[in-house]
Amino acid sequence: MSKLDRLRELFRSYGSCLVAYSGGVDSVFLARVAQEVLGERAVAAIADTPSLPRRELKEALELAARMGIAVRVVQTSEFDNPSYVANPIDRCYFCKHDLFEGLLPLARAENLAVMVYGENASDIGDFRPGAKAAAEFQVRAPLKEAGLTKQDIREFSALLGLPTAEKPQMACLSSRIPYGEEVTVEKLKMIEQAEDMLRDLGFRDVRVRHHEMYSKFPLTAPTPDLPPASDRGVLIHLARIEVAPGEMNGFLADGVPAQVAGALKKIGYAHVTLDLLGYRRGSVNEGLPQPIPAA
């Protein structure tokens, strides 16, 4: 039996399910197979949250409509939780806890037997605090249970004709902020605008890491163009851009750095930098004690 057939068997065993949907590679594939097996007894739900780019939300809803998948939009409230806003290394736990807490009454109201989400076999051994929240709400991870790796999912997505087969890997906008620095809606809007601008220039694998800095330059008089100073100085923002190594030459082409810097300064970044190592998954964990403690 192939891994795809094992996945289909899992859905048959559920009878009905609610799929946590984001429009990414994993959740689109999961929702598509769930619909194939269960028809109207498979429903998707997407969280409308500031950490999900507006473009991603729009594209996810449009794709689901084209595939004929029913989607419910759920408003989440993770920003009301101080534990999430404080941005500890297990921030994803609080996000997923809030998500599953919001999905549970929806699943019950629609008489759906099982909730599922997109963790896959490639995630085994990775630091994934969200898995703890999934366990607490008995949310199943059928991709992982069927042994499907990220590469398997891309290959089967191509086989099924899904446009997400080659989609770059995405993560929530909050992941761009270093642990310990507060997550705010204002910061996420800056990050989203910056990444939208870079993607409009044609860059596919891109992240804008948002860093806080404090400047203690003396102010002889109140300056309306600057935020209020604190004991630590004036808060300013630095953008550390990561693009895929293969896209680095394009980023450094004539005129592009100045264009990017100018656009990001208008968004509110005082300093705009390029990470010379390029985009790599999990760079937010660099510098943390290793191994990272389990959630």
Buried (B, 14 or more C-beta within 10 A) or exposed (E): EEBBEBBBEBBEEBEBBBBBBBBBBBBBBBBBBBBBBBEEBBBBBBBEBBBBBEEBBEBBBEBBEEBEBBBBEBEBEBBEBEEBBBBBBBBBBBBBBBBBBBBBEBBEEBEBEBBBBBBBBBBEEEBBBBBBBBEEBEBBBBBBBBEBBBEBBBBBBEEBEBEBBEBBEBBBBBBBBBBEEEBBEEBBBBBBBBBBBBBEBEBBBBBBBBBBEEEEEEEEEEEEEBEEBEEEEBBBBBBBBBBBEEBBEEBEEEEBBEEBBEBBEEBBBBBBBBBEEBBEEEBBBEEBEEEBEEB
